[in-house]
């Protein structure tokens, strides 16, 4: 089993930055990628980014591309999502998720961290 714990959310003014963290524990060897999603009330969960753990390959949604960078702590089991030039529409609860081989959707989910962008 894998546990994912997000942190780093908060209240920030538009144009500011936040770095979210996703700390993984448990049997993480089976995870091939960590993804970030976000969700606002009444809307579907939206995929934000992906980091393939073995290759380091990254991918981003068009809505955050060029403003976000996903990375991994070299010596640990933490994945970061650096978000810059935040916009009002980035306000959401952000979740990290662990992908395992053969599954079309994430197997493990964190509980989420709230990001609120104010004008």
N, C-alpha and C positions, 0 to 999 in steps of 0.2 A: 504494500500500500504506500501511497505517496501523499504527503501533506504539502500544500502550497499556502504560503502566507504573504499577502501583499502588504506593503506599507508605503508611505511617502505621499499619500494624497493630502489635500488640504485646500485652503482658499487662496487664490492668487488673482492678481489683476490681469486683465487682458494684456498680452504682450510679454508676460512673465514666463518663468520656467518652473518646472517641477521634475524631479526624478523619482519615478516609482520603482520599487524593488519587489521582487518575487523570490522569497526564500523557500527552497525545496528541501524536504527531509523525507526519510524513509527509503524505500527501494527505488531509487531514481534511475537505475541503470537501464530500465526498460523504456524510458522516455527518449524519443528521438528529437522532439522539438518542444519549445515553450512558446506559447502564443499569448498575446494580449487581446482582450476584447473590452468593449465598453457598452454600457446600456443606460438609457434614460427611461424614466417611467412612461409606460404606454408604448414603448418602441421595442423592436426586436434587438437582440444583442448584436452588436456590430464588431466584426473582426478588425483589429488594428494592426497587428504586426506578428511576425514569426521569427524565431531564431532557431536554426537547426543546430543542435548541440555538438554534433561531431564535426560538421563541416564549417560551421560558423556562418553559413548562408543566411541572409536576412530577406525579409519581404515586408512591404508596408502597404496599407490602404492608401488610395489616392488622396483621401481627405487629410492624411497626416504626413504624407511623404514630404521630405525636405524639412520637416519641422521636428521629426522624431528620430531617435536612434536607439536601437535595442542592442544590448551588449551583455556579456557574461563576466562575472567575477572569475578571474583565472584560477584562483586557489580554492574557490568555494562553490557552493551550489545556489548562487543568487544570480538572477537575471534582472537587468535594469531596463527601464524604458525612460529615456531622457526626452522630455517634451519641451520644446522651445516655442516662443512666439504664440503662446496659448490664446485661443479664441473663445468667445462665449459659447460657441457650439461644441467646444471640447468638454463642457460640463457633463459629467456622467459618473457612474460607478465603473471603475476599471477592474477587470478580473484577469488574473493570469491562469493559464490552463496548460496541462501537460498532454502531449500527443504520444500515443503508443502505436507501434506498427500494426497495420491492418485495420485500423479503425478510422472511419471517415470523419469522426468528430472527436474532440478532446475527451480523454478518459478521466482526467483529474482536474478539479477546479479549486481555486481559492475562494475566499469569502468576499473579496472585493475591497477596494479602497475608493473613497469618494474624492473626486476632483471637482471643485467649483471655481469657475472663472467669472470674475466680476468686471463690470465696466468701469 
